[in-house]
Amino acid sequence: MPRAYDKRGEKARRYEALYRHRSQGRGERLRDDFPDAPGCFSAADASNDIFAMAREALDFWAEGVREDGGDIGELRDFEALRADPKWRESFTDAAFVIAMSPS
């Protein structure tokens, strides 16, 4: 069950992650991208690894932003992300979409 609050007692932020299948030389991989976390992504050969790797990537990204004194910014909801021209095609070919919060 998702947590409503993070470790600091702040309301948990939920990031949409888009998962897509990508063919590579030795077979298919799953890749996820977080539209509201610029540069944050992960990839895995097995679908049972992708969620743990995505969580690790999101945690690492959020920690880096905080350490650099950056602003994580506002999160968009599913419909706003889907309407974004930059991400519209990604939603079309996504295998699935989930929302997760950094640890």
C-alpha positions in Angstrom: 0.0 0.0 0.0 1.5 3.4 -0.9 2.5 5.7 1.9 0.7 9.0 2.3 3.7 10.6 3.9 7.4 10.4 3.4 10.2 9.8 6.0 10.2 13.5 6.8 6.5 13.6 7.5 5.7 15.5 4.3 2.9 14.5 2.0 4.4 11.9 -0.4 4.9 13.0 -4.0 3.9 10.5 -6.6 5.8 10.5 -9.9 4.3 8.9 -13.0 6.6 6.4 -14.6 6.2 5.2 -18.2 7.3 1.7 -19.0 8.2 0.7 -22.6 9.6 -2.4 -24.2 12.9 -1.7 -26.1 14.5 -4.3 -28.4 18.3 -4.6 -28.1 20.8 -7.0 -29.5 20.2 -9.7 -27.0 16.5 -9.4 -26.6 13.9 -7.1 -25.1 14.4 -4.7 -22.1 12.0 -2.7 -20.2 12.8 1.0 -19.7 11.0 3.5 -17.6 11.1 7.3 -17.7 9.8 9.8 -15.2 8.5 12.9 -17.1 8.5 15.1 -14.1 12.0 14.0 -13.0 14.3 15.2 -15.8 17.0 12.7 -16.6 15.6 10.0 -14.3 15.2 6.6 -15.9 16.1 3.0 -15.5 16.1 -0.2 -17.5 16.0 -3.9 -16.8 16.2 -7.2 -18.6 13.5 -8.8 -16.4 10.2 -7.3 -15.6 10.6 -8.4 -11.9 13.6 -6.1 -11.6 12.2 -3.0 -13.2 10.2 -1.7 -10.2 13.2 -2.0 -7.8 15.5 -0.3 -10.3 12.9 2.4 -10.9 12.6 3.1 -7.2 16.4 3.3 -6.9 16.7 5.6 -9.9 14.0 7.9 -8.5 15.5 7.9 -5.0 19.0 8.7 -6.4 17.5 11.5 -8.6 15.5 13.1 -5.7 18.6 12.9 -3.4 20.8 14.6 -6.0 18.3 17.4 -6.5 18.0 18.0 -2.8 21.8 17.9 -2.3 22.3 20.4 -5.1 19.7 22.7 -3.5 17.4 22.4 -6.5 13.7 22.6 -6.6 11.9 19.3 -7.4 9.1 21.4 -8.8 5.4 20.7 -9.2 4.1 17.3 -10.3 1.6 17.0 -13.1 -1.3 14.6 -13.0 -1.7 11.7 -15.4 -4.0 13.7 -17.8 -1.6 16.7 -17.9 1.4 14.5 -18.7 -0.6 12.6 -21.4 -1.5 16.0 -23.0 2.1 17.2 -23.0 3.4 17.1 -26.7 6.8 16.0 -25.5 5.4 12.9 -23.8 2.2 12.2 -25.9 3.9 9.6 -28.1 5.6 7.9 -25.1 2.1 7.3 -23.5 0.9 5.9 -26.8 3.6 3.2 -26.9 3.9 2.6 -23.2 3.5 -1.0 -22.0 2.1 0.4 -18.7 2.2 3.5 -16.4 2.5 3.5 -12.7 2.9 6.2 -10.0 5.5 5.9 -7.3 7.0 8.0 -4.5 10.7 8.3 -3.6 11.6 6.3 -0.5 
